[in-house]
Amino acid sequence: MGSIVRDPSLAGQGRRKIDWAAANMPILAALREEFARERPFDGLRVAVSVHVEAKTACLAETLRIGGAHVALTGCNPLSTQDDVAAALAATGMDVYCWHGATPAEYEDHLCAALAFRPHVVIDDGGDFAYLLHGKRRADAADLLGGCEETTTGVNRLRILEREGRLLYPVVAVNNARCKHLFDNRYGTGQSAWTAILATTNLLIAGKTVVVAGYGMCGKGVAARAKGLGADVVVCEIDAVRAAEALLDGCRVLPMREAARQGDLFITVTGCRDIIVREHLEVMKDGAVLCNAGHFDVEIDIPALASLARSVDEPRANIRSYRLRNGRSLHLLGEGRLVNLAAGDGHPIEIMDMSFGLQALSARYIAQNGRSLAVRVHDVPKEFDERVASLFLASRGASVDRLTDAQERYATTWEIASEKGNRP
């Protein structure tokens, strides 16, 4: 099957974006050299469902340099950049996606990427997993395993594992230290605000920003809101995370109270129905709503539409709902991932770390998948160390090493006792 892209004539523009990203991704550059020598994916088919933009293109090309036959599709109907898709298709890669796909088109694109029966899948949010455990089960026949990029996807895979329905081993890339500490916190923190500021052109200082969810993504979003001068309110269901938010200088309120106070709302929970009708009915005139969780179910968009007497689009990626009581509420990016639906996604250097982990984990599956237990696996510790070391080296930084005496002291009971540490 040939590629399915919106406009092949955009290939030149997309190639310039990819080249700019590649020039700022030293981790993937190092792995490309390694993969070119080793060819770990020779004879293997790798299906990738990730946001199709320039950084993802660099990952896909790294896999192909390693010998993989790559089929690439999106993981969100609004995050595909058509010029990048066209550039990859122009190189002969199988690409199935376009921006603004309908639900039916989006599923068709996913199915097209699975139709060549991959040996390895790289998933972002679990859409491949959903199909492979359902209507596309036959396409899992040759699977050695997969990698999952997101909290949402890992949670769903663990449900399958717990229920005894998981079909193939999966590496939880999201749970690696270099993923959740940096991608989720710094990546989401910066990219969400980059998109919000570019889309609205509004001042944040002095306003009340409500952040729903204080996991790693929420922490990053809240920290940058504070840096922009906002009064930050956090909504949480976890008392420990709520306590952490409080000690980080945020106010903590339930959404029913925060809804009355917020000027701008960002949902970052990975769950559904975070902002619903009862909250929408009491929000301030002019409140801005957006979502930085994976799926567009955190804000009840049907409820918002039912409250409106009219809807217009004052700027690109802003949908303004004029309510029957005269107030207006503004939704960014159709309630989808604001940093990608209305922006370019995470910073290049952050995705260099995450995609470095993806590339190493995909190689791990290619080399070990047949012997791995069918469960959700942690990323091997040495992959985190490798990616972090490459990142530090690219910044001219390095770390100390324990001496032999320090190593013995830290790991040996007898050494500690000799130094008088025993009562």
N, C-alpha and C positions, 0 to 999 in steps of 0.2 A: 504493500500500500504506500502511495506517495504521501508526502507531508500535507498537513492541513493547516495553512496559515492565512491570515487576512489579506496581506498585501506583499507579495514577493519583492516589489520594487523598493521596499524600505530596507533591504539588506545592507546597503552601504552605511546608512545611518546607524543601524544596529551594530554593525561591526566596529564602528568607532566607539560606541559605548562599551562593548566587550573588551576592546583593547585598553581603554582607560581603566576598567576594573582590573584586568589582568596585571597591568603595570603596578597596581597597588595591593597585590595579593601574593606576598613572598612565600607564604606557607604552601599554597597550591603550586607555586612555581617550583619549589624544591621537590614536591611530590611528583610533579610532571616529569622532572628529570629522572627520578627514581623509577616511576612507572614505565617510562620510555625504555629504560634498560631491562626491567624485569618482565614487562608485559603480563601482569598478573591476571588480566581479564581475557586473554586470548581464547577465542572460541565461545565466549560467554555473552549472553544477552542481558542488558541491564535496563530496566524501565525506571524512569525518574518522574515523580509527580511532586514538583516543588514550584514555587512562584517563579514564573519564567521572566527573568530580567537578567541584567548583565552578569551579576555575580554567579547566578545559577548556570549561566552559559559557560563560565570558566570551570565550574565543577564538571559539567557534562563533557567539555572538551578534554579535561584531565582524565576522565574515565576512558574516553575514546583513545587517547594517546596510550593508555595502558592496555589497549587491545579490545575494549568492549564494543559491541554493537549496541548503541544507545538509542532508546526511544524516549522522547521527552514530552511531557504534557504538564499542564498547570495543576494547581491545587486550590484555585480560587478564580471564579469567573472574571473578576475585575483586576487581578494583579498581573496578568500577562501583558508584556510590552510587545506589541506587534512587530516593531522593528528588530528586536532581539530574536524573536521567533523566526523572522524571515532570514536573518543573518545565519542562524544555525542551519535552517533548511537549505540555504544556498551552498553549504559545505557538504551536503549529502546526508546529514543527520536526519533521522525520522522525528519530525516535530508535529504534534497534534494539539494546537491550542490557538485561541485568539481572544482578544480583550472583549468583554461584554457578551460572552457566550450565554445562551439561554440554558436553563437547567438540562434540557434534552441534549443540546450541543455539548455541554460540559461533560455529561456522562459518556456521550459518544467518543469524545476525545480521550477520556480515561480508558475506555474499552479498546480503542485503537492502539494505545500504547501497550496494553496487556495482550493484545491478540497475537504477538509474536512469541508468547510463552516464555517470559523472562526467567533467567536463572537467579537474578538478584533484583530486588525492588528497593528503591529509595522513596520513602513516603513522607508526606508532610500533612499531618492531620488525619491520616487513616483512610483516605478515600480508596486507595488501592486495596487496603486490607478489607474494607467493607465489601468491595466487589469480589475479591478473591475468596471470601468466605460466604459468598452468596451466588449471584447469577453468573459470575465469571470463575467459578470454582475450577473448571477444567483448565484454565490458564495457569493454575498453580502446579501443574503436573511436573514441571522441570525445576521448580524453585528450590534453590539451596537455602535461601533465607532473605531477610530484609533488614532495613534500617529505618528508624522512625525519628523524625526531627522535632516533634512537638510534644508538649505536656498532654494536650488533648489526645493525640494519637497514642501515646504510651499508655494513658489511662484506659483507653478502649481495648488495646491489645492485652493489658493485664486482666481485663474482664474476660476476654476470650480464653486466656490461659487459665484463669480461675475456674471457668466453666468447662474446661477440658475440650474446647473447640478450636484452639489455635492450631493452624495447619503447618506452620514453618517457624524455624527459629528467627528471632528478631533481636537486633542490637538497639537498645534504647539510647540513641545518640543524645536525645534531649537531656538525659540525666547525667551526662559527663560534666565534670567540673568546668571545663572550658566552654561548655555550651550554656548551662543555666546560670553560671556566675557572670558571664560576659554577654552572650547573645541575648538572653532573656532580660537581664538587668540593664546593661549599657546600650545594647542594640535597640530594644523596645523603647527604653527611656528616651533616646535621642530621636529615633525615627518617627515615633508617634508625634512628638512635638514638632519636628521638622514639617510633617504633613499638616498638622493642625495650623501652624503659623502661616505656612504658604497658602493654605486653602482659605483661611478666614481673614488674614491680615489684621487680626485683632490684638490688642494689648492684653497680656496675662497678668502683669503686676497689679496688685491691689484687688484682684478678683478671687472668688472662692471656687476652687477646683475640687470636684468630688471624684475620687479614685475608688472604684469598686474592685476589691481584691488586692491583697498585699503579699502575694507571692513574689517571686523574683521579678516578673514583668511589672507588677504593680509598684514594687519598691523603686524600680528605675523610673517609672512615669512620675511617681510622687516626688522623688528627689529632684528631678528636673523642673517640675512645677514650682517647688520651693525656690530653686535657683532663679526662676523667672520672676519671683516676687509674689507668688500666689499664696493665699491662705488655703492650706490643703486639708481636706476632710477625707478620711478613709472609712469605707464600709467593709466589714469583714464578718464571716461566720465563725472564724477560728479565734478563740480568746488569746492564744499565745501570739499570733500574728497581730492582732489588734493591740496587744500590749506593746509589741515591738514598734508599731506605727506611732503609738502615743509617745514612747520614749524617743522616737526619731523626730519628734516635734510636730506631728500631725494631730489634728482633732479626730476623734473616732465617734461616729454616729451611725445608727441604723439608717437605711436608705429612706424610710418614710419621713425622717427628720431632715436628712441631708437634701432631699428633693426640694424642699422649700428654700434652701439657702444657696444652692449651687448656681454659679454662672456658666460653668462648663463641666460636663460629666464624661468620664472615660471609664468604660467597663473593661476589666482585664481579669476575668475569672475562669473562663473556659466552661462556664455553665450557662443555663438558659434562664430567661425571665428575671433578669437582674433589675431592669427598669421596666415597670409595667404600668398599666393604666392608672392605678391609684397614685403613682409617683408623677406621671405626666400631667395629671389634672391639677397638681399644686405647684408646678415649677414656675419660676419667674418668666415674665415676658422676655424673649430674646435669648433664653438659655440655649446653649450649644451641646449637642449630644454626639458622642462617637464611641466606637468600639475598637479595642486593641486585642480582644480575644479571638480565637481562631474562626469560629462560625458566627453568622449573622443572626444569632438567636438570643443574644444578651439583652438587647433592647427590643421591646415588643413593638415592632414596626406596624403590624396590622392594627394594634390598638391606637397607635399614633395617627394612622390614616383615618381611623373611624372617628377620631375626635376633631378632625380638620374639616373646615368648610371650603378650603382651597389649598392648593400646593403649587409652589413655583420654585425656580432654581435661580437665585440671584447671582450666583457664581458657580464656576465649575466645581463639581463634587459637593455642592451644598443643596440640600432639599429643604425648603422652608415650609412648614406646616402652619397655616393660619387657623387657629382654633375658633370654635364657635363663640367663645367668650372674648374674642379679640386678641388674645395673646398669640405670639408666634414662637415656635420651637424649631431649631435648625439642626438637621441631621447630616452628618458628614459621611461621605463614601458609602451611602446606602446602608449604613450599619455594618458594613464589612470591615475587615482589617484596615483601619484608617491609614496606617503607615505604608500600605501597599496599594489600596484602592485609591488613595489620594496622594501618594508619594512614591519614592524609589525604594522603600524598604530600608533595612538596616545599613549602617555604614559599611563600606567595602572591607575595611580591616577586621571588623567584627565577623562578617560572613566568611572571611578568609579562615578564621579559626574554626567556625562551625563546619564549613565545607571541607576543611582539612580533616576534621574528625569523621565526616561522612565518607570521604575517600578512603581513609584508613580502615573504617568499619566495613565498607563495601569489599575492600580487599580481604579483610578477615573472613567475611562470609564466603567469598569466592574460594578461599583456600581451606576453610574449615567447616563450611556449612554442612557437608555430609556427615560429619561426626558430632555436630552440636545437638544438644537436647532441644526438643521442640518446646521452647519457653522464651520469655523475655530476658535477654542477657544484658548485663552492664557492659559499658565500654571498657575494654582492658585498660588498666591504670597507666600502662606505658604509652598509650595513645595520647592521654591528657598531657603527660610529661613531654612527649615529643612536640605536640602542638604548642604548648606554652614555651618550650625552649626555642622553637623556631620563631615565635612571636617576639620573645625577648631579644634574640639575636638580631632580628630585623630593626629593633629600636636601639641597638648598641648597649643593651643591658645584659647582666649576667647575675648568677646567684652564688652564694657561698656553698661550700661542701664540708660535711663533717670530716674531721680527722679520724684516724683509726681509734684513737683514745676516746673521742667523743661518741663514736659509733658504739664502742663497747660499753661506755657509761650509760648510753641511752637504752641499750637493749639487754644488758646483763645484770642480773640481780646481785651477783657476787661483787661486781665493781662498785655498785652503789653502797653495799654493806661495808666494804673496805674504807670508804671515804667518811664513815661515821654517820651515815644517814639512817642507820637502823636504831630504833629507840633502845 
